[in-house]
Amino acid sequence: MREYRVYEGLRVATCLTFVSGYLNAFSYLTQGGRFAGVQSGNVVLLASHLAQGSIKSTIHFLVPIVFFTLGQFFTYLAKKYFLKHRYPWHFGSSLIILCLIVLTIVLTPFVNSFFTMGLLAFTASIQVETFRSLKGVHYANVMMTGNVKNAAYIWFKGLMEKNAHLQETGRNIYIIIFGFMLGVCLSTLFSQSFGEYALIGVLPFVLYINWELWQEKRPARAGRR
């Protein structure tokens, strides 16, 4: 039976989608209806305000798109550097994500939403590009459209072809979608109660991801699912 890296495991993948759901709900509720990671939503709203001639609102929604783009540039360069020097890329990336979230938590009460939104979009961009595989199957941990499509298709294909592996894969994708929804629910409750301080609530899950990836460095944990 094939062994997978820790970051491909269901627990880490579910935590990653939870974090994404949490950050997207937080940014939507506390940062003027914008999304940290779901850039399709930002693009739709940007175009809508542009059509209405509202330049200020257009720039408002352009901020996360620009910082998400910059996050892709950064991820390419950082990954290249890590691999060149043989540093553990996935753990390194998760550590960068943790540092960015902590920085955002500290700065948010004192800075304009421009900085908060920029940092969150930058963070989401790093996350979506770094973690792309769930037990060998491609998935997205920030946007759920592809996951909903893949879960339905793969599970139904497995059902029709009596393929247990495909059914399990479809089920796993549904689980990570549920993780995203759970993150949205918890973030909504916390954001309504604590406002921008609700961002602190995502820390335990980000720390858990870092802990899991750090533990993988131990020989006994190699290949753990």
C-alpha positions in Angstrom: 0.0 0.0 0.0 1.3 3.4 -1.0 2.6 5.7 1.8 1.9 9.4 1.7 3.6 12.5 3.2 2.0 14.0 6.3 0.8 17.1 4.4 -1.2 14.8 2.1 -3.0 13.2 5.0 -6.7 13.7 5.6 -6.2 15.4 9.0 -3.8 18.0 7.8 -5.9 18.6 4.6 -9.0 19.1 6.7 -7.2 21.5 9.0 -6.0 23.4 5.9 -9.5 23.8 4.5 -10.7 24.7 8.0 -8.1 27.5 8.1 -9.2 28.7 4.6 -12.8 28.7 5.5 -12.0 30.6 8.7 -9.9 33.2 7.0 -12.4 33.8 4.2 -15.3 34.2 6.6 -13.3 36.5 8.8 -12.2 38.7 6.0 -15.7 38.8 4.5 -17.3 39.8 7.8 -14.7 42.2 9.2 -12.9 43.5 6.2 -15.6 45.0 4.1 -17.1 42.0 2.3 -13.8 40.8 0.7 -12.4 37.3 0.6 -8.8 36.4 1.7 -8.6 33.4 -0.7 -11.7 33.2 -2.9 -10.5 35.5 -5.6 -13.3 34.7 -7.9 -15.6 36.4 -5.5 -13.4 39.4 -5.3 -13.2 39.6 -9.1 -17.0 39.5 -9.5 -17.4 42.2 -6.9 -14.6 44.3 -8.4 -16.2 44.1 -11.9 -19.6 44.9 -10.5 -18.4 48.1 -8.7 -16.3 49.0 -11.8 -19.5 48.8 -13.9 -21.3 51.1 -11.5 -18.4 53.6 -11.7 -17.3 53.3 -8.1 -13.6 53.6 -8.4 -13.1 53.6 -4.6 -14.9 50.3 -4.2 -13.1 48.9 -7.2 -9.7 49.6 -5.6 -11.1 48.2 -2.3 -11.6 44.8 -4.0 -8.4 45.0 -6.1 -6.2 44.9 -2.9 -6.7 41.2 -2.1 -6.3 40.2 -5.8 -3.0 42.1 -6.1 -1.6 40.6 -2.8 -2.8 37.1 -3.8 -0.9 37.5 -7.0 2.2 38.7 -5.1 1.9 35.6 -2.9 2.2 33.4 -6.0 5.4 35.2 -7.0 6.8 34.8 -3.4 5.8 31.1 -3.3 7.7 30.4 -6.5 10.9 32.1 -5.3 10.7 30.7 -1.7 10.1 27.2 -2.9 13.0 27.4 -5.3 15.2 28.7 -2.5 14.1 26.0 0.0 14.6 23.1 -2.5 18.0 24.5 -3.7 19.3 24.4 -0.1 17.4 21.2 0.7 15.3 22.7 3.4 11.9 21.1 4.1 9.6 23.1 1.9 6.1 22.2 3.2 7.2 22.6 6.9 8.9 25.9 5.9 5.8 27.1 4.1 3.6 26.3 7.1 5.9 28.1 9.4 5.8 31.2 7.1 2.0 31.0 7.1 2.0 30.8 10.9 4.3 33.9 11.2 2.1 35.9 8.7 -1.1 35.0 10.7 0.5 36.0 14.0 1.8 39.2 12.4 -1.7 40.0 11.1 -3.3 39.3 14.6 -0.8 41.7 16.2 -1.2 44.5 13.6 -4.9 44.3 12.8 -6.2 46.4 15.8 -3.7 49.2 14.9 -3.6 49.4 11.1 -5.9 50.1 8.2 -7.8 47.2 6.7 -5.5 47.6 3.6 -2.7 45.8 5.5 -4.9 43.2 7.1 -6.5 42.3 3.8 -3.2 42.3 2.0 -1.6 40.0 4.6 -4.5 37.5 4.6 -4.6 37.3 0.8 -0.9 36.9 0.7 -1.1 34.1 3.3 -3.9 32.3 1.4 -1.9 32.4 -1.8 1.0 30.7 -0.2 -1.2 28.0 1.3 -3.1 27.2 -1.8 0.0 26.8 -3.9 2.0 24.8 -1.3 -0.6 22.2 -0.3 -2.2 20.7 -3.4 -2.4 16.9 -2.8 -4.7 14.7 -0.7 -3.4 11.2 -0.7 -2.1 11.6 -4.3 -5.2 13.4 -5.6 -5.1 17.0 -6.5 -7.4 19.3 -4.5 -7.7 23.0 -3.6 -7.6 24.0 0.1 -8.7 27.6 -0.4 -11.4 27.6 -3.1 -14.1 24.9 -3.0 -15.6 24.9 -6.5 -13.2 22.3 -7.9 -13.5 20.2 -4.8 -17.3 20.1 -5.0 -17.1 19.0 -8.6 -14.4 16.4 -8.0 -16.0 15.0 -5.0 -19.3 14.4 -6.8 -17.7 13.0 -10.0 -15.1 10.8 -8.4 -17.5 9.4 -5.8 -20.2 8.7 -8.3 -17.7 7.2 -10.8 -16.5 4.9 -8.0 -20.1 3.9 -7.2 -20.9 3.1 -10.8 -17.7 1.2 -11.4 -17.7 -0.5 -8.0 -14.3 1.0 -7.3 -13.8 1.3 -3.5 -10.7 3.5 -3.9 -12.5 6.1 -5.9 -15.4 6.1 -3.5 -13.0 6.7 -0.6 -11.3 9.5 -2.5 -14.7 11.2 -3.1 -15.6 10.7 0.5 -12.3 12.3 1.6 -12.9 15.3 -0.6 -16.4 15.7 0.9 -14.7 15.6 4.4 -12.4 18.5 3.6 -15.3 20.5 2.2 -17.0 19.9 5.5 -13.8 21.2 7.2 -14.0 24.4 5.2 -17.7 24.8 6.2 -16.8 24.2 9.8 -14.2 26.9 9.6 -16.7 29.4 8.1 -19.2 28.6 10.9 -16.8 29.0 13.7 -15.3 32.2 12.2 -18.7 33.7 11.7 -19.6 33.1 15.4 -16.3 34.5 16.7 -16.3 37.4 14.3 -19.8 38.4 15.3 -18.8 38.2 19.0 -15.2 39.5 19.0 -14.8 41.4 15.7 -11.2 41.5 14.4 -9.9 39.8 17.5 -11.6 36.6 16.2 -8.6 36.0 14.0 -6.9 34.6 17.1 -9.3 31.6 16.9 -7.5 30.2 13.9 -4.2 29.9 15.6 -4.7 26.4 17.2 -5.3 24.9 13.8 -2.4 26.5 12.2 -0.2 25.4 15.1 -1.5 21.8 14.8 -0.5 21.8 11.1 3.0 23.0 11.9 3.3 20.4 14.7 2.3 17.6 12.4 4.8 18.6 9.7 7.5 19.1 12.3 6.8 15.6 13.7 7.3 14.1 10.2 11.0 15.0 10.4 11.3 12.1 12.9 12.2 8.9 11.2 9.4 6.9 13.0 6.8 9.3 11.6 7.9 9.1 8.0 5.1 8.0 5.7 2.4 8.5 8.4 -1.0 9.1 6.8 
